[in-house]
Amino acid sequence: MLFGRNNFLGGRTMHLDTKRITIIAMFCAIAYVVVVFVRIPVVMFLKYEPKDVIITIGAFTMGPFTGFIISLIVSLVEMFTISDTGLIGMIMNVISTCAFTCTAACIYKKNHSIKGAAIGLFAGVLVMTASMLLWNYLLTPLYMHKPRSEVINILIPAILPFNLLKAGINMALTILLYKPVVTALRKASLLPPSETVTGRRKLNLGFMIFALALLAACVLSILAMRGII
C-alpha cells in the first residue's frame, strides 16, 4: 500500500523523545537544503522550490502540528540566511506551506489510506491556492513597496497559476516520494515497522501514474509560461 497506517499518528500520542527530535531535525535540514539549491523560476518574480514536499512527508509521518513546526523552523532560518523579503516573506512562506501541508495532513490523520491521502493533497492544493490569493493581496504590497492596485493586476495572470502549479507539483512529488522516504526511515529504525498486510503493500499503480501525469502536466505548463515550448 502506498500510504500505510503505521506511522507516528496511529491514534497514539508520542512523547517528544530523541528519535522524534532527530527526525524533525532531519526534515528541517533537507527542506532547507532544497530551498538553497533548488529554485526554479516560473513566472515574474515567483520561483518554485520543493521544500513543501519534504515538509508534507514529515507532516504525514508525524502529524500536522509537526508539519507546522518544521515549516516555521525552515522559514526562520531562511529569513536570516538567504531571504531578502524579511519578516513578511517569512510569514508568507509559513502560510503557503501550512495551507498545503497541514490541510493535507489533517485529512490524512482522519483517514489513513490512499483515498485519504489523495483527498487531503487535493484539498491542500485548493486551500493553498485560495489562501495565497488572499495573502498576496494583503501582504505583497507591503514588501514589494507597490500600490495594491498593481498587485491586483497580477493576481489572476501570475499568482493564481503559479500557486496552482506549485501545489500540483507538491502533490505529485509527495505521492511519488512518500513511500521511499518512509521505507528508508523504517530501515534506519527511526520509524516503527509497518503493520500493513503484506499483500496490500503493492504500489497503487493508478495513483502513481496519476502523479507522474500531474507532474508532467505542471512541468510542461511552466515551460509554456516561460516560452520555452
C-alpha positions as CSV (number, residue, x, y, z in Angstrom):
1,M,0.0,0.0,0.0
2,L,1.4,3.4,-0.9
3,F,0.3,5.2,2.2
4,G,0.4,2.8,5.2
5,R,-1.4,3.0,8.5
6,N,1.6,2.6,10.8
7,N,3.2,6.0,11.4
8,F,3.7,8.4,14.3
9,L,0.0,9.3,14.1
10,G,-1.7,5.9,14.6
11,G,-4.1,7.2,17.2
12,R,-1.3,7.4,19.8
13,T,0.4,10.4,21.3
14,M,4.2,10.1,21.4
15,H,6.4,12.0,23.8
16,L,9.0,14.3,22.4
17,D,11.9,11.9,22.6
18,T,15.3,11.8,21.0
19,K,14.2,9.8,17.9
20,R,11.4,12.2,17.2
21,I,13.7,15.2,17.5
22,T,16.2,13.6,15.2
23,I,13.5,13.0,12.5
24,I,12.2,16.6,12.8
25,A,15.8,18.0,12.6
26,M,16.4,15.8,9.5
27,F,13.3,17.0,7.7
28,C,14.2,20.6,8.6
29,A,17.7,20.2,7.2
30,I,16.6,18.6,4.0
31,A,13.9,21.2,3.4
32,Y,16.4,24.0,3.9
33,V,19.0,22.5,1.6
34,V,16.2,22.1,-1.0
35,V,15.4,25.8,-0.6
36,V,19.0,26.8,-1.1
37,F,19.8,24.7,-4.1
38,V,16.5,24.2,-6.0
39,R,14.8,27.3,-7.1
40,I,13.0,27.2,-10.4
41,P,11.7,30.4,-12.0
42,V,8.1,30.1,-13.0
43,V,6.5,33.5,-13.7
44,M,7.7,37.0,-13.0
45,F,9.5,37.1,-9.6
46,L,7.9,33.8,-8.4
47,K,10.1,30.7,-8.1
48,Y,9.2,27.1,-7.2
49,E,11.2,25.3,-4.5
50,P,10.1,21.7,-3.4
51,K,10.6,22.2,0.3
52,D,6.8,21.8,0.8
53,V,7.2,18.2,-0.4
54,I,9.7,17.4,2.3
55,I,7.6,19.1,5.0
56,T,4.4,17.4,3.8
57,I,6.0,14.0,4.1
58,G,7.1,14.9,7.6
59,A,3.6,16.0,8.5
60,F,2.1,12.8,7.1
61,T,4.6,10.9,9.2
62,M,4.3,12.8,12.5
63,G,1.1,14.9,12.2
64,P,0.0,18.3,11.1
65,F,1.4,20.2,14.1
66,T,4.8,18.8,13.4
67,G,4.4,20.0,9.8
68,F,3.8,23.5,11.2
69,I,6.9,23.3,13.4
70,I,9.1,22.2,10.5
71,S,7.7,25.0,8.3
72,L,8.3,27.6,11.0
73,I,11.9,26.5,11.7
74,V,12.8,26.3,8.0
75,S,11.2,29.7,7.2
76,L,13.0,31.4,10.2
77,V,16.4,30.0,9.1
78,E,15.7,31.0,5.5
79,M,14.8,34.6,6.7
80,F,18.1,35.0,8.5
81,T,20.2,33.5,5.8
82,I,19.1,33.6,2.1
83,S,15.8,35.6,2.0
84,D,15.6,39.3,1.1
85,T,11.8,39.6,2.0
86,G,12.2,39.8,5.8
87,L,9.5,39.1,8.3
88,I,6.7,39.4,5.8
89,G,8.3,37.0,3.4
90,M,8.7,34.5,6.3
91,I,5.1,34.9,7.2
92,M,4.0,34.3,3.6
93,N,6.3,31.2,3.5
94,V,4.7,29.7,6.6
95,I,1.1,30.5,5.4
96,S,1.8,29.0,2.0
97,T,3.4,25.8,3.3
98,C,0.9,25.2,6.1
99,A,-2.1,25.8,3.8
100,F,-1.0,22.9,1.7
101,T,0.8,20.7,4.3
102,C,-1.4,21.0,7.3
103,T,-4.6,20.7,5.3
104,A,-3.4,17.5,3.7
105,A,-2.0,16.1,6.9
106,C,-5.2,16.8,8.9
107,I,-7.4,14.9,6.4
108,Y,-4.8,12.1,6.2
109,K,-4.8,11.9,10.0
110,K,-8.5,11.2,9.9
111,N,-8.3,8.7,7.1
112,H,-5.0,6.7,6.8
113,S,-5.4,5.4,3.3
114,I,-4.7,6.2,-0.3
115,K,-8.1,7.8,-0.6
116,G,-7.5,9.9,2.5
117,A,-4.1,11.0,1.2
118,A,-5.5,11.9,-2.2
119,I,-8.3,13.9,-0.8
120,G,-6.0,15.6,1.7
121,L,-3.5,16.5,-1.0
122,F,-6.2,17.8,-3.4
123,A,-7.7,19.8,-0.6
124,G,-4.2,21.2,0.1
125,V,-4.0,22.4,-3.5
126,L,-7.3,24.2,-3.2
127,V,-6.6,25.8,0.2
128,M,-3.1,26.9,-0.7
129,T,-4.2,28.4,-4.0
130,A,-7.1,30.3,-2.4
131,S,-5.2,31.5,0.7
132,M,-2.3,32.8,-1.3
133,L,-4.6,34.9,-3.5
134,L,-5.8,36.5,-0.3
135,W,-2.5,36.9,1.4
136,N,-0.7,38.2,-1.6
137,Y,-3.4,40.8,-1.9
138,L,-2.9,41.7,1.7
139,L,0.8,41.5,2.2
140,T,2.6,41.6,-1.1
141,P,2.2,45.4,-1.5
142,L,4.0,45.9,1.9
143,Y,7.2,44.1,1.0
144,M,7.2,45.0,-2.8
145,H,6.5,48.6,-1.9
146,K,3.9,48.9,-4.7
147,P,0.3,50.0,-4.6
148,R,-2.3,47.3,-4.1
149,S,-3.8,48.1,-7.5
150,E,-0.6,46.8,-9.1
151,V,-0.8,43.6,-7.1
152,I,-4.5,43.1,-8.0
153,N,-3.4,43.2,-11.7
154,I,-1.1,40.2,-11.2
155,L,-3.3,38.1,-9.0
156,I,-5.1,36.2,-11.8
157,P,-2.4,36.1,-14.6
158,A,0.5,35.3,-12.4
159,I,-0.1,34.5,-8.7
160,L,-3.1,32.2,-9.4
161,P,-1.4,29.9,-12.0
162,F,1.9,29.9,-10.0
163,N,0.2,28.6,-6.9
164,L,-1.9,26.1,-8.8
165,L,1.3,24.7,-10.5
166,K,3.3,24.8,-7.2
167,A,0.7,23.0,-5.3
168,G,0.2,20.5,-8.2
169,I,3.9,19.7,-8.2
170,N,3.9,19.4,-4.4
171,M,1.0,16.9,-4.7
172,A,2.7,14.8,-7.4
173,L,6.1,14.7,-5.7
174,T,4.6,13.8,-2.3
175,I,2.8,10.8,-3.8
176,L,6.0,9.7,-5.6
177,L,8.4,10.2,-2.7
178,Y,6.4,9.3,0.4
179,K,6.8,5.6,0.3
180,P,10.6,5.6,-0.5
181,V,11.3,8.1,2.3
182,V,9.2,6.3,4.9
183,T,10.8,2.9,3.9
184,A,14.3,4.5,4.4
185,L,13.3,5.8,7.8
186,R,12.0,2.4,8.8
187,K,15.2,0.7,7.7
188,A,17.1,3.2,9.8
189,S,14.9,2.3,12.7
190,L,13.6,5.9,13.0
191,L,10.0,4.7,12.3
192,P,8.3,1.6,13.6
193,P,7.8,-1.3,11.2
194,S,4.6,-1.2,9.0
195,E,1.6,-3.2,10.2
196,T,0.2,-3.2,6.7
197,V,-0.7,-6.6,5.4
198,T,2.0,-7.9,3.0
199,G,-0.5,-8.4,0.2
200,R,-1.6,-4.8,0.4
201,R,1.9,-3.3,0.1
202,K,1.9,-3.2,-3.6
203,L,2.1,0.3,-5.0
204,N,-1.2,1.6,-6.4
205,L,-0.1,1.9,-10.0
206,G,-3.1,4.1,-10.9
207,F,-2.1,6.5,-8.1
208,M,1.5,6.6,-9.3
209,I,0.5,7.1,-12.9
210,F,-1.7,9.9,-11.9
211,A,1.1,11.6,-10.0
212,L,3.5,11.2,-13.0
213,A,0.9,12.6,-15.3
214,L,0.2,15.5,-13.0
215,L,3.9,16.3,-12.6
216,A,4.4,16.2,-16.4
217,A,1.4,18.5,-17.0
218,C,2.7,21.0,-14.4
219,V,6.3,21.0,-15.8
220,L,5.0,21.4,-19.4
221,S,2.8,24.3,-18.2
222,I,5.8,26.0,-16.6
223,L,7.8,25.6,-19.8
224,A,4.9,27.0,-21.8
225,M,4.6,30.0,-19.5
226,R,8.3,30.7,-19.8
227,G,8.1,30.5,-23.6
228,I,10.4,27.5,-23.8
229,I,7.9,25.3,-25.7
